[in-house]
Amino acid sequence: MAALLLGATADLPAHYKADKPPKNEARLIRFPDVQGHQTLVVDLHTHSVFSDGHVWPKIRVEEALRDGLDALAITEHLEWQPHRADLPHPDRNRAYQQAVAALPDGSDLILIPGSEITREAPADHMNAVFITDANALLRESPNAPKIEAKTPEEEQLLAAVPQQLIDEGVLDYYGATNQWPANEAVREANNQGAFVFWAHPYYTRAHRSAVARMTDFHQTLIETGQLHGIEIANGAFYSEEAHALALQHGLTLLGVSDVHNLIDWDYPPRFGAHRPVTLVFAKERSAAGIRAALFAKRTVVWFKNLLIGREAELKPLLKAVLDVKDAAYRVKDATYQNDLDVLDLTLTNNSDADIQLRNLSPYSFQHHGDDLTVPQHGKLKLSVRTLERLPQVELTFEVGNALLAPKQRLRIAHRLTLAD
C-alpha cells in the first residue's frame, strides 16, 4: 500500500515537501529505551483540512518532525466533512498520500495510514490505523432521510451547527454516510488488519457528564476481538473512567493529541507544554514493530506530566528514566572532622518528565524532606542518613506522576551494593 500511495504522489512539486526543522530542544520529546525494546513516540490521532482540521497534511508532518515523533497518523473523519464545498475529495486516502509526499528526503518519520469512523451513540468515534484503503470504510446511502431534531437535546445540537454547513449539505452528507452500520465499518477495518481504538469515550453527546461508560456496542466489539485500544488521554483531558475500562477489558492504553489547529497553538513549548503521546515499546523501529507492540499492549501514555501504564511497561521505563549514580559513603566532611555514616548519591533523570518522588525508605535525607522532584534531563543530589555503613541500601519511592490505575501510583526500588 505504501508503495502504491508513494507512486500516486511522486509527481507533486518539491515545495510540497516539509522543511527539515532545526534542532529545537524545547520541542523534542525524549524517553529512554527499555529492556530490549525501542521507546517510540507516537501520535495516532490528528486531523487536517481533509476532514475538520485547519492545516494541510504537510504541516502535520513538519510538526511531528519538530516534536521528534517517531510515528504519526493523520486520522480524518470519514463521514464528517465540513470543508467538502471547498475541498471535495472522493479518495479518503488523500490526506495520507499528501503526508507521504511531504516527507523530506532522508526522513525516518513513520507515517501510519488511518481514519476515524464517526457515528452518533452508541458507537460514537473509533479510529482505525494500519488500514490499507480508507475508502472501503465508507458508504453513502442515496436515500437517507434528512437529519431532523426529534428531541429538545437534538434541537439544541442542531442549532449549534453553523447554517453555512447546513446550506452546503454537510449535515445531510453526514446523515447519509451514517446509515451504514458502524460495526460493518469496524469489521472492514479489521479485515484490513487494522488496530482499532475507541476515541475520547468520555466526550460524547450521549452522556453529557464527560464520564466514559462501557456500552453493549463496544462490549461486543471487544468480545469479538475487533476493538483493541482506548484513549485514556485526548488533548487536554485524562479520563480515570476510560483508564479503568482499559484495565478491566484488556484494552491498549493510548494518549493522543487529536489536534485540529496548530500544535504550537494548543501545546506551546514556551510554557512547558507538549502534545499527549503514546510511548510504544517496539522490538524494531518500523510500522510493523509499532503495530505488533500496540496489539501486545506495550504502551505508556505521557499526558502533561503524568506517565500512565501497566506495571509491566511502566516500571522498566521508570527504572530506565531514573538512574542512581555516584553512590558512596562520605569519606570526610568539611564541617565534621570524622567520617560520617551518610550516603551521598545523585539521582539522574533521563526523560522529558519531571519525576516526582515520595520517600518510602526507612532513611531520611540531610537536605530534603520526603517529597522530591528530579527535573527533566536533570540531577538531584541526595545525602542519605543510613545510621551505619551498610553493604547494601534499598531506596524505595512512590512515583507521584506515574499511574498504574486511577489513583494508584507506581512504586520503584533501587538496591545499591556499596564498596567497603
C-alpha positions in Angstrom: 0.0 0.0 0.0 2.8 2.4 0.9 4.4 1.9 -2.5 1.1 2.5 -4.3 0.5 5.7 -2.4 4.0 6.9 -3.0 3.6 6.3 -6.7 0.3 8.3 -6.6 2.1 11.4 -5.2 5.5 11.2 -6.9 4.6 13.9 -9.4 3.9 16.6 -6.8 6.2 19.6 -6.9 9.2 19.9 -4.5 7.6 22.7 -2.4 5.1 20.2 -1.1 7.8 18.6 1.0 8.1 19.7 4.6 11.2 21.5 5.7 13.7 19.7 7.9 13.4 21.6 11.1 16.4 22.9 13.0 17.1 21.1 16.3 14.9 22.6 19.0 15.4 21.1 22.4 12.2 22.7 23.7 10.1 20.8 21.2 11.7 17.3 21.2 10.0 14.5 23.2 12.6 12.1 24.5 12.4 9.0 26.7 15.0 6.2 27.0 14.8 2.7 25.5 13.9 -0.2 27.9 14.8 -3.9 28.2 15.5 -4.7 24.6 12.7 -2.5 23.3 12.9 0.8 21.5 10.8 3.5 23.0 9.0 5.1 20.1 7.0 8.4 20.5 3.7 8.1 18.6 0.6 10.3 18.0 -2.2 8.2 16.5 -5.0 10.8 16.3 -4.6 14.0 14.3 -6.6 15.9 11.7 -6.0 18.1 8.7 -8.2 20.1 6.2 -9.2 16.7 4.7 -11.8 16.5 7.5 -12.3 19.1 10.2 -8.7 20.2 10.8 -7.4 23.5 9.8 -3.9 22.8 8.3 -2.6 20.9 5.3 -1.1 17.4 5.9 2.4 18.9 5.2 2.1 20.9 8.4 1.2 17.9 10.4 4.4 16.2 9.1 6.6 19.2 9.9 5.1 19.5 13.4 5.9 15.8 14.0 9.5 16.3 12.9 9.8 19.3 15.2 8.4 17.3 18.1 10.8 14.4 17.4 8.0 12.0 16.9 8.8 8.5 15.6 5.4 7.9 14.1 2.3 9.9 13.1 -1.2 9.0 11.9 -3.5 11.6 10.3 -6.9 10.1 11.0 -9.5 12.0 9.1 -13.2 11.7 9.8 -14.7 9.7 7.0 -18.2 11.0 7.4 -17.8 14.4 8.9 -16.6 16.6 6.1 -17.2 20.3 6.9 -14.8 21.5 4.2 -16.4 19.5 1.4 -17.7 22.5 -0.5 -14.1 23.8 -0.8 -12.2 20.5 -0.8 -14.3 17.7 -2.3 -12.2 14.6 -2.3 -13.7 11.3 -3.2 -10.5 9.5 -2.3 -10.3 9.2 1.5 -6.7 8.1 1.3 -5.7 11.6 0.1 -4.5 13.0 3.4 -2.1 10.1 3.9 -0.9 10.5 0.3 -0.2 14.1 0.9 1.6 13.4 4.1 3.8 10.8 2.4 4.6 13.2 -0.4 5.6 15.9 2.2 8.2 13.7 3.9 11.7 15.4 3.5 14.3 13.3 1.7 16.0 11.0 4.2 13.4 11.5 6.9 12.8 8.4 9.2 9.3 9.6 10.4 6.9 6.6 10.2 3.6 7.6 8.7 0.7 5.3 9.6 -2.5 5.3 7.4 -5.7 5.6 9.4 -9.2 7.0 9.6 -11.8 8.0 12.2 -15.1 6.2 11.9 -17.6 8.8 13.0 -21.1 7.9 14.4 -23.6 9.0 17.0 -24.2 7.0 20.1 -23.8 4.2 20.9 -20.9 3.7 18.5 -19.5 7.3 18.7 -16.0 7.7 17.3 -13.4 4.9 16.6 -10.0 5.2 15.0 -8.6 2.5 12.7 -4.9 2.7 12.0 -2.7 0.5 9.7 -5.6 0.3 7.2 -4.9 -0.3 3.5 -7.8 1.5 2.0 -9.9 4.2 3.8 -12.5 4.2 1.0 -13.6 0.8 1.9 -14.7 2.0 5.4 -17.2 4.4 3.9 -20.7 4.0 2.4 -23.1 6.7 1.3 -26.8 5.9 1.3 -28.6 7.7 -1.6 -32.0 7.5 0.0 -31.0 8.7 3.5 -33.6 10.8 5.3 -32.5 14.4 6.2 -31.4 14.9 9.7 -34.2 16.4 11.8 -34.4 17.1 15.5 -36.9 14.9 17.3 -36.0 15.8 20.9 -35.1 19.0 22.7 -31.5 17.8 23.0 -31.3 17.1 19.3 -32.7 20.6 18.6 -30.0 22.1 20.8 -27.3 20.2 18.9 -28.8 21.0 15.5 -28.9 24.7 16.5 -25.2 24.6 17.2 -24.3 23.6 13.6 -23.5 26.7 11.6 -26.1 27.5 9.0 -23.4 27.6 6.2 -22.7 23.9 6.8 -26.4 23.1 6.6 -26.7 25.1 3.4 -23.7 23.3 1.9 -25.1 19.9 2.6 -22.5 18.9 5.2 -25.1 17.7 7.7 -27.1 15.8 5.0 -23.9 14.1 3.9 -23.1 13.1 7.4 -26.5 11.7 7.8 -26.3 9.8 4.5 -22.9 8.2 5.5 -24.2 7.3 9.0 -26.7 4.9 7.5 -24.1 2.2 7.1 -23.8 0.4 10.4 -20.7 1.3 12.4 -20.0 -2.4 13.2 -19.7 -3.0 9.4 -17.1 -0.3 9.1 -15.2 -1.7 12.0 -15.4 -5.2 10.5 -13.9 -3.9 7.2 -11.1 -2.2 9.2 -10.3 -5.5 10.9 -10.4 -7.3 7.6 -7.6 -4.9 6.5 -5.5 -5.8 9.6 -6.3 -2.6 11.4 -5.7 -1.7 15.1 -9.0 -0.2 16.2 -9.4 2.0 19.2 -12.2 3.9 20.9 -11.7 7.7 20.6 -12.4 10.0 23.5 -15.1 7.8 25.1 -15.8 10.4 27.7 -16.5 13.2 25.2 -19.8 12.2 23.5 -23.1 13.9 23.1 -24.9 10.8 24.5 -23.6 11.3 28.1 -23.0 14.9 29.0 -21.3 14.1 32.2 -17.9 13.6 30.5 -17.7 10.2 32.1 -16.7 7.2 30.0 -19.1 4.2 30.2 -19.0 0.8 28.6 -21.8 0.2 26.0 -23.2 -3.0 24.7 -21.9 -2.0 21.3 -18.3 -1.7 22.4 -18.5 -4.7 24.7 -19.5 -6.8 21.7 -16.6 -5.5 19.6 -14.2 -6.3 22.5 -15.6 -9.8 22.9 -15.2 -10.5 19.2 -11.6 -9.1 19.1 -12.5 -6.1 16.9 -11.7 -3.3 19.4 -8.2 -3.2 20.7 -7.5 0.1 22.4 -9.0 3.1 24.1 -7.9 6.7 24.5 -7.4 7.5 28.2 -5.9 10.9 27.4 -7.0 13.1 24.5 -5.9 16.7 24.1 -6.4 18.5 27.4 -8.3 15.6 29.1 -7.4 12.5 31.0 -10.2 10.1 32.0 -10.0 8.0 35.1 -13.1 6.1 33.9 -11.6 5.3 30.5 -8.4 4.2 32.2 -10.4 1.9 34.4 -12.3 0.5 31.4 -9.0 -0.2 29.7 -7.7 -2.2 32.6 -11.0 -4.0 33.1 -11.4 -5.1 29.5 -7.7 -5.6 28.5 -7.5 -2.7 26.1 -4.3 -0.9 25.0 -3.7 2.4 26.7 -3.4 5.4 24.3 -2.7 9.1 24.6 -3.3 11.3 21.6 -3.3 15.0 20.6 -6.4 14.9 18.4 -5.0 18.2 17.1 -7.1 20.2 14.7 -5.3 23.5 14.8 -1.5 24.2 15.0 0.4 22.1 17.6 2.1 25.3 18.7 -1.2 26.9 19.5 -2.5 24.0 21.6 0.7 23.0 23.2 3.2 25.9 23.2 6.6 24.7 24.4 7.5 28.1 25.8 5.0 27.3 28.5 6.4 23.8 29.0 3.5 22.2 27.2 3.7 19.1 24.9 1.2 17.1 22.9 -0.1 14.0 24.6 1.6 10.9 23.1 1.8 7.2 23.4 5.2 5.7 24.2 5.3 2.4 22.3 7.9 -0.2 23.2 8.7 -1.9 19.9 11.1 -4.6 19.0 12.1 -2.7 15.9 11.6 0.9 14.6 9.1 0.2 11.9 5.4 0.4 11.2 5.2 -3.4 11.7 7.1 -3.1 15.0 4.7 -0.4 16.3 1.6 -2.4 15.2 2.9 -5.5 17.0 3.6 -3.5 20.2 0.1 -1.9 20.1 -1.6 -5.3 19.9 0.7 -6.6 22.7 -0.4 -3.6 24.9 3.3 -2.4 25.3 2.4 1.3 25.8 2.7 4.1 28.3 0.8 7.3 27.9 2.6 10.6 28.5 0.0 13.3 29.3 1.1 16.7 30.7 3.5 15.5 33.4 1.7 12.1 34.0 3.1 8.8 32.9 0.3 6.2 32.8 0.7 2.5 32.1 0.6 -1.1 33.2 3.3 -2.2 35.6 5.0 -4.4 33.0 5.8 -1.4 30.9 5.8 1.5 33.4 8.2 0.0 36.0 11.0 -0.7 33.4 10.5 2.7 31.9 10.9 4.4 35.3 14.0 2.3 36.1 15.5 3.5 32.8 14.4 7.1 33.3 15.8 7.4 36.9 19.4 6.4 37.4 21.3 6.3 40.7 24.9 7.5 40.2 28.0 8.0 42.3 26.6 6.3 45.4 29.3 6.2 48.1 29.7 6.9 51.8 31.2 10.2 52.6 34.9 9.9 53.4 35.4 13.2 55.1 33.2 16.2 55.7 34.4 19.8 55.8 32.3 20.6 59.0 32.8 17.4 60.9 36.4 16.1 61.2 35.4 12.5 61.4 33.9 10.1 58.9 30.1 10.2 58.6 27.6 7.4 58.1 26.0 9.4 55.3 25.5 8.1 51.8 25.9 10.6 49.0 24.3 9.8 45.6 22.9 11.5 42.6 19.5 10.8 41.0 19.7 11.4 37.3 16.5 11.9 35.1 16.9 10.7 31.5 13.5 11.8 30.3 11.3 14.8 29.4 9.1 14.3 32.5 9.8 15.9 35.9 9.8 12.8 38.2 8.0 13.4 41.5 9.1 11.1 44.3 8.0 10.3 47.8 10.5 8.6 50.0 9.2 5.3 51.4 12.5 4.1 52.7 13.4 4.0 56.5 16.1 6.5 55.9 15.9 10.3 56.0 17.8 12.9 53.9 20.0 15.6 55.2 19.0 18.4 52.8 15.5 17.3 51.7 12.2 16.2 53.1 10.5 13.0 51.8 9.0 14.7 48.7 11.5 15.2 45.9 11.4 16.3 42.3 14.1 15.3 39.8 13.8 17.7 36.9 13.6 16.6 33.3 17.1 15.7 32.0 18.4 17.0 35.3 20.0 15.7 38.5 19.3 15.8 42.2 22.0 15.2 44.8 20.9 13.4 48.0 22.6 12.8 51.3 21.0 9.8 52.9 21.3 9.1 56.7 21.7 5.3 57.0 22.7 5.4 60.7 25.5 3.0 59.9 27.6 1.9 57.0 25.7 -0.8 55.2 26.9 -3.2 52.4 23.5 -2.8 50.7 20.9 0.0 50.8 17.5 -0.1 49.2 15.8 3.2 48.4 12.1 2.9 47.8 10.0 5.6 46.3 6.4 6.2 45.2 6.4 8.0 41.9 3.8 10.7 42.2 3.3 11.2 38.5 3.3 7.6 37.4 -0.1 5.9 37.4 -0.8 2.2 37.3 -4.5 2.7 37.7 -6.7 5.6 38.7 -5.3 7.0 42.0 -2.8 4.1 42.2 0.9 5.3 41.9 3.9 3.2 40.9 6.5 2.2 43.5 10.1 1.7 42.5 13.1 0.5 44.4 16.8 1.0 43.8 19.0 -1.6 45.6 22.6 -0.3 45.9 25.6 -2.5 46.6 28.3 -0.4 48.1 32.0 -0.8 48.2 33.7 -1.3 51.6 
